[in-house]
Each structure stands twice: as structure tokens, then as C-alpha cells.
Amino acid sequence: MNLRSGKIETFAEFSQFECLNEFNHHMEQWMAKYKNDFTKGERIGLKRLVRYSAKIPGVSNAKIGTILKAIHEEYNDNGISRSTFKRMISKAKEFGIFTVYETERKNGWQSSNLYVFNRFPLNEPPKQMNQPNETSNLFKTEKDQKNNKRKEEAFELDHTFVSNRVPEPFVELVHYFYSEAKTIEEYWHMAKIIAHGFDFGYEEDLILEVAIDSFRQLIRKIKLTGDVKNPIAYYYGIMKNKFFDLYEQIYCVEVDYSTLLYSALYNT
């Protein structure tokens, strides 16, 4: 399911971080683990993307062209190539550093991608599951994009085709409001991503309970007020708060983020 493009403030509820210092702290941990897996050029691209994710901590919808232009200006026309930046995206997705979502304009044409940085888990970083391909349509012509959209609509699968990785109780609830298999899987996928970020990735029963409760709150909000411009972002925000509260209750962790730096990211 593609998201509707818009201003960065539209995606504020996708943020997994309470403040910029917390985001920086998690980036420090990600880079301590994976810094050497990126080339120097790829680290430059990641560094710039992190800087474009400061307004809403850990969330960016900056265009690749805009990012590359800023890098070229900073390095006196000695920047990095588009292919280098795309390799960085591919690696970062594989490591679980961030999740990429495609966005589209009102006319259905593809817009810039949404990059949502993940929290660094206490155990192993989350493996990305069935992520949308953020580069698959970049060079397609307008005709190709329209043809592909028609094909996707023609072969739309309903809830009876949902992957068996999605628990049946969740499917039974969501399909009354969103019948497409792809949409149901995306809602469950977001629950898994947030759970991994708070070290609850293997607590399937807990994830299911939180996901169902969060979805019910979303539907209640929609039915009572109708004032939910981005339902999936609102759902994401509900789950983030619930897992954050559970994490605090279980681990009682207090961190002074003001003393933490993410220098590992900048030591290129």
C-alpha cells in the first residue's frame, strides 16, 4: 500500500523517537555495528539522509535529487552518484536501519520515498519483511506507470489471500474495514517493525494484542470524528505509544540522551 505524498509534518506519527537526541543515540548504535559495511561514499549519503530526518526525528521524505545536490554543494562538486546512494538505501534496509515506503500523488504518480528510521533493538536488528521496492519505478515512463497500476488493480487480492504470517484474528478484524490482502499485511508489518524496535519482536501474542487494540482505537477515532487524514500513520502512532509504555514498565530504563553523540556516523 502506497502512502499519499505530503509535507513532512504529515508523517510525524511515523517517528519512533521522542526527541532528536534519542534518534541520534540509536543512530550511534546502528553505526557502531554496521559502519564498516558501508563505503565512504555510502556513509556520506547516509549522513546526509540523517540530517534530513531532524525536523521529525527519524523520518524523511527528501527527494534523492535534493539530497545529492546538497552533498555536491558541501563537497565542492565532489559528491556521490545516484547509484552509490541507492546502494546505501539497499544496505540500510537490509540491516534494518530504516524502512522505505513509496508515496504517490493524488493522480497516482509516484512521488518521493518516505524513510522511517528504526530503533536499534536490544538484541539483533530487525530483518525487513516484504518491503516495497523504493527504486523499482524511478525510471519508468508515465505510460509504464499507468499500465502497471491497471495491472495491480486487475489482480487485487482480497483478505482470503493474506500471507499465513499474519495471525488469523488480526485478519478477521481488519478485513471488515480494509479488504485488500496487501493492506492487511502492511498493517501487520508495521506492528512487527515497532515491536522489534522495543525488543518485543518474538512476543507474538503480545504483538497481536497490541495490534488489535491499536486498530480498534483507529477505527473508533475514524467513526467518531472522521478526522484521520492518514489512518496508517495514526495507527502507527498508537502502537508506538503502547510499546513505549510497555518497555518502560518492564525495563524501567532511564537514559540521559544529552550526553550521547553519534560521532561514529561522522567519522568517515
N, C-alpha and C positions, 0 to 999 in steps of 0.2 A: 504494500500500500504506500503510494507516494503522498507526501505532505504538501499542502498548499504553501507556496513561497510567500514571504513577507518580511517585515522588519525583524531584526534580531530579537527585539523585545517580545515578539510573538512566541518565541521558543524558550522563554525564560524558565518554564516549568520542566524543561528537559535537563536542566542543570542538576548534577548530582552533588554539588558543593554548596556549603553555607556561605562561603566567602572566598575572595581571591587567594588569601593566604593558605586556605585549606586545599584549593586547587593546586597551588604551587608545591605544597608538601607532597601531594600524590604524584605530581609530575617528577619530582625529585626521586621518588621511589621507582617509578617506571623507568627512568633513565639510568638509575643505578643498576638495574637489571638488564636493560636492553641497549644501552648506549653503543656498545661495540658492535651491535648487529646492524647499525646504520652507517652509511658512508658519511664523510664530512658534508657533502652537498645535501644529503638527505636530512642530516641533523639541522642544517641551516633552514631547510624547508619546514621541518617540524617546529623549530624555534619560532619562526615567523607565524605559523598557524596558532601556536600557543599565545602569542602576543595579540592575535586577532580574536582570541577567546577570553579576553579580560573583562569586557563590558558585562557580559553574562558569564560568570565563571564556568569555564569548561565547555562552552557552546559557541560555535562559529558557523556562519553561512557565507563567509567571504568567498568570492569567486577566485578560481585558480589564477586567472589572468591578473587580478588585482594583487594577489599575494606575490606572484612572480615579479610584477612591476616594482613593488616595494623592495624586494630583495635586490633587484638590479640597481635601483637607485642607491641603496645602502652600500652596495659593494662596487660602486662606480662602474656600472655596466658589466660587472664580472659575476653575475648572478648564477642561478642554476636553471636547467632546462625543464620544460614541462614533463618530460619523461622521468627525470630524476624525482620531481615532486610526486608523480603518480606512483613511482616505486616506493617512496616513503609512505604514501597512503596505504598501499598494499601490505607493507610490512607492519605498520602500526595497527591495522585492522586485524591481521593475523595474530599479533601479540596480545590483542585485547585492549590496547591503549585508548582507542576511541571506536565509536560506531558511526557508520556513514549512512545517511538517509537521503534518498533522492527527493527533490521538491519539484513541483510543477506550477506553472502559471494558470490563470483561470481558463486559458484557451487549451490547456492540456500539454503545452510545450514544456520541455524540461528546463528548469532553472538551476541555480547553483545548488550544490550539495549542502546538507546540514551535517556538521561534525560535532558529535557529542562525546566528550572525553569521559572515560570511565574511572571510577575509584580504583586504587590499587588494592587488591584483596589481601587479606592477611595470609592466605595460603598461596595457591597458584593463580596467576592471572586468568580471567575468564576466556574461554575459547569462543570465538564468534560463531553464531549459528545462523546459517542461511541469510547472510547479509545481502542486501541489494547491491548490485554491481554499480559502483558510482561512476565508472568510466565507460560503460557499455554503449551509451548513446551520444557521447560527446561529439563525435564526428559524423553522425548520421544526418542525412539531408532531411528537410522538412517532410518530404514525401515518405521517406522511410519511417519517420517517427509516427506519422498518421497511420500508415499501414500496420505498423506493429501494434498501435493502440487498438485498431479494429480487431486484430487477431487476438489480443489479450481479452477484449470484451467478448469475442465469439466463443472463447474457450474458458470463460469464467467458471470456476468450480465452486459448488455450494458447500455447506458445512459437513456434508457426508464424506467429503474428500479431505478433511483436515488430517494432517500428519498424526500418526499414533503417538508422537512425542507429547502432544497436547492432552492433558487429562480430560477424560470424558465429562466430568461435572462442569469444567470450565467451558467446554464446547456447548454443552446443553444450555448454559446460561447465556452466553454471548450470541449464539446464533439467532435468538429471538429478536435481536436488535441489529446485528451485522451478519448477514447470511453467507458472505463470501469466505471461503476457506483461507485465502491469503490474509484477509483482515483479522480473522480469529487467531491465526498463527502469529501475526505481528503483535497483537495484544499480549499473548502468552510470552513471546520472545522478550518483550520489554520487561516483563516481570522477572524472567530469568536473569537478564542482564543486571538489574538493580539488586537482586538477591545475591549474585556473585560479588558485587561491589561491597556489600556489607557482610561478606563471609557466611552467607546463608545458602550458598549455591547448591548444596547437597541436601537441604531440608525440603524435600518435595512436598510434604504435607503442609508445612508452614507456607511455602510459596503459593500453593493452591489456595490456602485460606486467605492470605493477604490479597492475592489477585482477584478472587471472587468478591471479597468485601470491598475492595477498591473499585471494581467495575460497577457494583451495585450503587456505590456512592456517586459515581459518574452519572449513571442513568437517573438517579434521584435528582441530581443537580440539573440535568437537561430537562427532565419532566416538570420540575417545579419552577424553574426560571427561564429555561430556553436560552440562557446567556452563556453558552460554552462555544466559543468560536473554533477552538481546536481540541476536540474531545480526547484524542490520544495523548496530547500534551497534558491535559488536565488529569487524566488517568495516571500518567507518569508521575505527576507531582504528588498525587495522593499516595501512591506506593512508596515514593522516596521518603516521605514523611513517616509512614508507618514503619519501614525498615530501619530508618534512623532512630526512631523511638525504641524499637526492639533491641537494636545494637547497644544503645546507651543503657538500657535496663539490664542486659546480660553482661556486658563487659565493663560498664561504668568507666569508660575511658575519658580522660581529660587531657587535651593536648594544647600546649602553648604554641600556636602556629606562628606567632610573631617572631619566634626565634629560629624558624626554619627557612632555609633558602633552597632554591633549586639550581645551584651552581653547576651541578653535573650536566644540566642541559646546555649550558652556555660554554662549557669547556670543550669547544670543538677543535 
